Amino acid sequence: MYFSELLKAIDPLKVCGDSEIEIKGLFCDSRRLEPGGLFFALRGSVADGHGFIETAIRGGAAAVVAENDSAVPAGIPFAKVADSRQAMSKMAALFNGNPTDKIPLVGITGTNGKTTPANRSRRFFKKPAFRRLSWARSAIVSVRRPSPPLIPLPNR
C-alpha cells in the first residue's frame, strides 16, 4: 500500500516528501522495523519515539509519522500529526483492510431490562446461520461491604 493511500485515513498537519512510496509494514519499535516500513514515533512514559527516528531511517524506514517535524531529516517522506497513536490506529486499520468493519456487533444498553433481550438475542444468534459468531458476556460483580458496627445509644 502506498503512503499516500494511508494518509487518507488521517488528517495530517503537514506532509513532506514523496508520498507515492510503497509501505510494506507498520512499526512503532525501531528495533523491529523492516526495510520499507512506516515508522510511528510515539511518546511513551519512559522513552520518546522521536529519539529513534534516525535509527528507524538507518534500519530502512520508508516514511515517518510523528508529532515533531524537527526530528525528521530532510528528504524522508513524513507526516506531522497531532497524535501519533491515533494516526497509527487509523492507518493500521486501513493497512489491514479495516477488519472491524467485518465484525457484526450487537449491544444492549440501558439501566434496567437487559437480561431478557440479551437471553433472547443469544438464543437467536446460536442458530446455525450464526454459528461462527462468538458470544461475549459481561457481568456486574457486586461487592458486599460489612456493615459498620452498631453503637448502642444510652437509654433515656
Backbone bond lengths (Angstrom), bond angles and torsions (degrees), N, CA, C in turn:
res aa  C-N    CA-C-N  psi(-1)  N-CA   C-N-CA  omega(-1)  CA-C   N-CA-C  phi
1 M - - - 1.453 - - 1.532 107.13 -
2 Y 1.316 115.47 144.13 1.459 120.15 -178.80 1.531 111.50 -85.74
3 F 1.332 115.45 149.26 1.461 122.62 178.73 1.526 110.02 -55.48
4 S 1.326 117.64 -39.35 1.472 121.72 179.76 1.524 111.43 -61.09
5 E 1.331 118.20 -35.85 1.467 121.65 177.98 1.522 110.40 -69.45
6 L 1.323 116.73 -41.87 1.456 121.09 179.71 1.529 111.52 -64.97
7 L 1.323 116.71 -33.45 1.468 120.98 179.89 1.527 112.03 -64.27
8 K 1.328 117.55 -21.01 1.470 121.11 178.56 1.528 111.87 -67.63
9 A 1.335 116.94 -18.59 1.462 121.28 -178.67 1.531 111.87 -79.84
10 I 1.332 117.40 -14.26 1.461 121.26 -175.23 1.525 111.11 -130.55
11 D 1.321 115.45 173.78 1.464 122.37 173.24 1.523 108.06 -113.38
12 P 1.343 117.33 84.57 1.460 118.20 -178.08 1.531 111.41 -68.69
13 L 1.317 115.50 146.54 1.462 120.52 176.69 1.521 110.32 -75.88
14 K 1.356 115.44 -28.30 1.461 121.00 -176.55 1.523 108.27 -159.93
15 V 1.316 117.32 141.67 1.467 122.25 175.58 1.516 107.97 -128.83
16 C 1.309 116.48 129.66 1.466 121.82 179.21 1.524 109.34 -127.55
17 G 1.312 116.12 150.79 1.460 121.12 175.69 1.520 112.64 84.22
18 D 1.313 114.70 -175.85 1.462 122.81 -177.06 1.526 110.42 -78.23
19 S 1.322 116.47 110.90 1.467 119.45 -179.91 1.534 112.01 -86.72
20 E 1.331 117.12 -3.56 1.470 120.68 178.35 1.520 110.34 -91.87
21 I 1.305 115.97 43.45 1.455 122.00 179.22 1.528 108.08 -108.45
22 E 1.333 115.71 140.46 1.466 119.39 -177.47 1.529 111.01 -76.94
23 I 1.321 114.76 134.52 1.461 122.30 178.05 1.526 107.62 -105.90
24 K 1.326 116.11 125.39 1.465 120.31 -176.03 1.524 113.72 -101.14
25 G 1.327 116.55 -9.40 1.463 120.18 -179.83 1.517 109.70 -176.41
26 L 1.330 116.67 164.94 1.461 122.29 -179.58 1.527 108.63 -117.44
27 F 1.342 115.95 134.89 1.456 120.28 -174.26 1.522 111.09 -142.73
28 C 1.330 116.05 143.08 1.463 120.57 172.52 1.525 110.27 -122.62
29 D 1.319 117.23 5.43 1.454 123.20 177.11 1.527 107.53 -121.50
30 S 1.329 117.09 111.91 1.469 121.04 -175.99 1.528 111.94 -63.22
31 R 1.331 118.54 -22.36 1.467 121.24 179.36 1.520 111.68 -74.44
32 R 1.316 117.23 -23.37 1.469 121.05 -177.59 1.522 112.87 -104.88
33 L 1.312 116.06 -2.56 1.456 121.17 -177.42 1.524 111.43 -60.56
34 E 1.309 116.22 137.95 1.459 121.74 176.73 1.517 108.27 -109.60
35 P 1.342 117.50 151.43 1.468 119.95 179.73 1.531 111.70 -53.71
36 G 1.334 115.51 135.92 1.457 121.05 -178.58 1.514 113.25 89.25
37 G 1.333 116.73 3.55 1.454 120.88 -177.64 1.517 113.53 -84.68
38 L 1.315 115.25 157.81 1.465 122.80 174.50 1.518 106.63 -96.97
39 F 1.329 116.44 124.30 1.465 121.35 -177.56 1.522 110.12 -101.23
40 F 1.336 115.33 129.36 1.467 122.46 176.17 1.521 107.90 -104.61
41 A 1.328 116.34 120.12 1.463 121.48 177.06 1.525 107.81 -87.58
42 L 1.326 116.04 106.15 1.464 121.46 -177.83 1.519 110.44 -105.41
43 R 1.320 115.53 140.17 1.464 120.30 174.55 1.528 107.42 -83.93
44 G 1.324 115.63 131.19 1.456 120.59 178.99 1.506 111.43 -121.23
45 S 1.320 115.71 177.41 1.466 119.32 -179.86 1.524 111.26 -76.26
46 V 1.336 117.99 -23.74 1.455 121.48 -178.94 1.530 111.45 -107.25
47 A 1.320 116.95 -42.99 1.465 121.08 -176.74 1.521 110.16 -132.73
48 D 1.319 114.79 155.02 1.463 121.63 178.17 1.523 108.04 -108.69
49 G 1.320 116.64 120.08 1.458 122.47 -178.78 1.511 114.23 -58.05
50 H 1.332 117.56 -20.76 1.467 120.19 178.35 1.529 110.88 -63.93
51 G 1.329 116.71 -25.60 1.452 121.06 177.49 1.516 113.23 -75.58
52 F 1.326 117.86 -7.47 1.459 122.15 -178.03 1.529 112.46 -111.78
53 I 1.321 116.94 8.67 1.467 120.16 -178.98 1.526 110.81 -63.05
54 E 1.328 117.88 -44.43 1.472 121.28 178.64 1.525 110.75 -59.10
55 T 1.332 117.00 -42.95 1.465 121.75 179.04 1.527 110.22 -62.62
56 A 1.319 116.45 -41.34 1.468 121.01 179.42 1.529 110.62 -64.59
57 I 1.299 116.85 -40.57 1.469 120.26 179.88 1.535 109.90 -66.58
58 R 1.327 116.69 -42.39 1.474 119.75 176.41 1.528 110.71 -63.00
59 G 1.326 116.73 -28.99 1.462 121.49 179.33 1.522 113.66 -82.14
60 G 1.328 116.84 -2.16 1.460 120.12 175.21 1.509 116.04 106.45
61 A 1.331 117.74 17.19 1.467 120.05 178.51 1.528 109.72 -58.89
62 A 1.312 115.97 131.21 1.465 121.03 179.34 1.520 111.11 -82.42
63 A 1.339 117.07 -28.64 1.463 122.26 -178.45 1.524 108.53 -158.96
64 V 1.341 115.06 166.67 1.464 121.43 -177.19 1.527 109.63 -133.88
65 V 1.336 115.89 141.54 1.462 122.95 170.69 1.519 105.90 -119.46
66 A 1.345 116.10 123.94 1.458 120.02 -176.31 1.523 110.34 -151.57
67 E 1.330 114.13 166.08 1.466 120.44 177.95 1.520 111.73 -91.17
68 N 1.322 116.73 -19.12 1.461 122.26 -176.29 1.523 109.13 -120.99
69 D 1.315 117.46 112.42 1.465 120.06 -176.78 1.524 113.74 -78.75
70 S 1.321 118.90 -12.73 1.466 120.23 -179.07 1.520 112.05 -71.72
71 A 1.335 117.52 -17.66 1.463 121.14 -179.21 1.522 112.85 -86.10
72 V 1.328 117.83 -7.20 1.465 121.41 -175.88 1.526 110.04 -100.93
73 P 1.349 117.94 123.16 1.465 120.31 178.97 1.530 111.62 -65.77
74 A 1.308 116.16 150.99 1.471 121.36 178.47 1.525 109.79 -61.25
75 G 1.318 115.35 146.39 1.459 121.39 177.32 1.519 114.59 91.81
76 I 1.304 117.34 -8.95 1.467 120.93 178.91 1.524 108.38 -94.66
77 P 1.332 119.01 127.80 1.468 119.94 175.86 1.529 109.38 -56.74
78 F 1.315 115.35 132.12 1.449 120.36 -168.88 1.521 111.43 -150.17
79 A 1.325 116.25 143.02 1.468 122.07 173.25 1.520 107.84 -126.07
80 K 1.328 116.28 123.87 1.457 121.35 174.66 1.521 107.39 -90.94
81 V 1.331 116.35 130.20 1.460 121.94 -178.42 1.522 110.13 -130.71
82 A 1.309 116.13 161.69 1.466 120.88 177.89 1.526 110.73 -75.18
83 D 1.334 117.29 -34.99 1.465 121.82 -176.50 1.537 108.56 -139.96
84 S 1.319 116.43 107.40 1.473 121.28 -177.43 1.523 112.78 -64.39
85 R 1.340 117.02 -36.01 1.468 119.72 -179.70 1.524 111.05 -65.84
86 Q 1.313 116.07 -43.56 1.456 119.53 179.34 1.530 110.45 -65.52
87 A 1.324 116.92 -40.94 1.465 120.67 177.60 1.522 110.50 -61.95
88 M 1.339 116.51 -42.69 1.462 120.22 179.61 1.524 110.73 -62.26
89 S 1.313 116.79 -41.12 1.460 121.09 179.83 1.526 111.40 -61.22
90 K 1.316 116.02 -48.69 1.468 120.29 -177.93 1.522 112.04 -68.45
91 M 1.327 116.68 -40.86 1.461 120.13 -179.27 1.534 111.22 -70.58
92 A 1.329 116.60 -35.55 1.473 120.13 177.95 1.526 110.50 -65.90
93 A 1.329 116.01 -39.40 1.470 119.17 178.14 1.528 110.01 -61.13
94 L 1.330 117.06 -46.13 1.467 120.86 179.69 1.531 110.75 -65.08
95 F 1.319 117.07 -44.47 1.464 122.06 -178.67 1.531 111.07 -58.83
96 N 1.333 116.43 -35.53 1.464 121.71 -178.15 1.525 113.90 -95.47
97 G 1.324 117.22 13.79 1.460 120.50 175.25 1.517 114.54 80.40
98 N 1.328 117.96 25.78 1.469 122.79 178.78 1.529 111.79 47.56
99 P 1.326 117.67 61.84 1.465 120.28 -174.84 1.524 114.38 -61.14
100 T 1.322 118.63 -29.13 1.461 119.20 -178.76 1.520 112.48 -71.04
101 D 1.327 117.34 -17.65 1.465 119.55 175.99 1.523 111.68 -67.49
102 K 1.322 116.50 -19.05 1.464 121.50 -177.05 1.525 112.53 -95.87
103 I 1.332 116.89 0.73 1.462 120.69 -177.51 1.528 109.57 -100.55
104 P 1.324 117.07 115.08 1.461 118.03 176.98 1.529 109.72 -71.62
105 L 1.304 116.03 142.39 1.453 120.66 -177.07 1.519 109.45 -136.44
106 V 1.304 115.23 132.11 1.458 121.49 176.07 1.516 106.52 -123.00
107 G 1.311 116.91 127.79 1.453 120.75 178.59 1.517 110.52 -123.36
108 I 1.301 115.97 139.25 1.467 121.35 177.56 1.523 105.63 -121.16
109 T 1.310 115.17 114.99 1.460 119.02 -176.33 1.523 110.53 -123.31
110 G 1.287 115.05 169.33 1.454 120.12 177.84 1.513 110.38 134.50
111 T 1.304 115.30 174.47 1.458 120.26 -178.64 1.521 111.30 -85.97
112 N 1.314 117.14 -46.54 1.465 121.97 -177.44 1.522 110.55 -127.63
113 G 1.319 115.87 156.93 1.469 120.91 170.42 1.508 115.97 80.19
114 K 1.333 118.48 33.25 1.463 119.97 179.68 1.525 113.30 -96.62
115 T 1.309 118.44 -20.96 1.462 121.11 -173.27 1.521 112.26 -63.75
116 T 1.317 118.02 -49.55 1.470 120.28 -178.22 1.528 111.56 -63.14
117 P 1.334 120.05 -50.94 1.470 118.36 177.74 1.531 112.38 -60.59
118 A 1.335 117.74 -36.29 1.460 120.08 179.16 1.528 110.87 -64.97
119 N 1.325 117.43 -43.96 1.460 120.66 179.18 1.517 111.78 -66.01
120 R 1.316 117.44 -40.74 1.475 120.60 177.79 1.527 110.67 -65.55
121 S 1.323 116.65 -41.10 1.470 120.01 178.09 1.516 110.75 -62.89
122 R 1.309 115.60 -40.79 1.462 119.84 -179.99 1.528 110.76 -61.50
123 R 1.323 116.67 -44.95 1.472 119.81 177.91 1.527 110.55 -62.54
124 F 1.327 117.70 -39.95 1.462 122.10 179.91 1.533 110.30 -63.13
125 F 1.323 116.34 -46.17 1.462 119.75 -176.20 1.522 113.48 -76.93
126 K 1.321 117.85 -6.59 1.466 120.31 175.32 1.526 111.67 -86.36
127 K 1.319 117.30 -2.99 1.459 120.80 178.02 1.530 109.17 -64.28
128 P 1.341 117.73 156.90 1.465 121.30 -175.68 1.535 115.09 -52.58
129 A 1.310 118.04 -33.90 1.463 119.86 -178.32 1.528 112.18 -65.79
130 F 1.310 116.60 -19.69 1.456 120.82 -176.58 1.533 112.82 -114.79
131 R 1.306 118.67 20.49 1.465 122.14 -175.01 1.528 112.88 -57.43
132 R 1.319 118.18 -29.56 1.457 120.80 -176.16 1.520 112.68 -77.34
133 L 1.312 117.54 -10.64 1.457 120.11 -179.50 1.521 111.18 -77.63
134 S 1.289 115.82 147.08 1.459 118.89 173.50 1.520 107.70 -104.56
135 W 1.288 115.19 160.97 1.456 120.30 -176.73 1.514 107.65 -116.98
136 A 1.310 115.44 120.26 1.467 119.85 176.97 1.515 107.89 -96.54
137 R 1.284 115.65 143.41 1.463 119.81 -178.87 1.520 107.85 -122.27
138 S 1.293 114.99 139.32 1.457 118.43 172.61 1.517 107.22 -122.40
139 A 1.276 115.39 150.95 1.453 119.70 -179.16 1.513 109.48 -141.57
140 I 1.280 114.96 150.89 1.455 120.56 174.35 1.510 106.44 -106.75
141 V 1.294 115.57 121.72 1.449 120.50 -179.71 1.518 107.43 -100.56
142 S 1.316 115.47 123.45 1.463 117.59 178.72 1.520 108.43 -93.37
143 V 1.278 114.35 142.54 1.457 120.62 -179.85 1.516 107.68 -108.05
144 R 1.313 115.20 124.98 1.466 119.08 177.83 1.513 108.50 -89.79
145 R 1.274 113.81 127.83 1.453 119.47 176.05 1.520 107.81 -106.49
146 P 1.316 116.08 139.24 1.464 117.06 179.38 1.525 109.80 -64.67
147 S 1.311 114.53 143.59 1.467 119.59 177.80 1.520 108.81 -67.99
148 P 1.316 115.87 147.12 1.467 117.32 176.88 1.524 109.27 -64.30
149 P 1.306 116.00 149.66 1.469 117.63 -178.91 1.524 110.47 -62.13
150 L 1.330 114.12 144.55 1.465 118.89 177.79 1.523 109.72 -78.49
151 I 1.276 115.97 132.31 1.469 120.62 178.08 1.515 107.47 -102.98
152 P 1.309 116.40 115.23 1.474 117.96 -179.02 1.516 110.34 -66.19
153 L 1.307 114.18 136.25 1.475 120.79 176.75 1.522 109.12 -93.29
154 P 1.296 116.20 143.07 1.461 117.58 179.10 1.515 111.07 -63.75
155 N 1.350 116.13 144.84 1.466 121.16 176.56 1.507 109.23 -71.35
156 R 1.277 116.31 142.03 1.467 119.24 177.73 1.474 110.51 -114.49
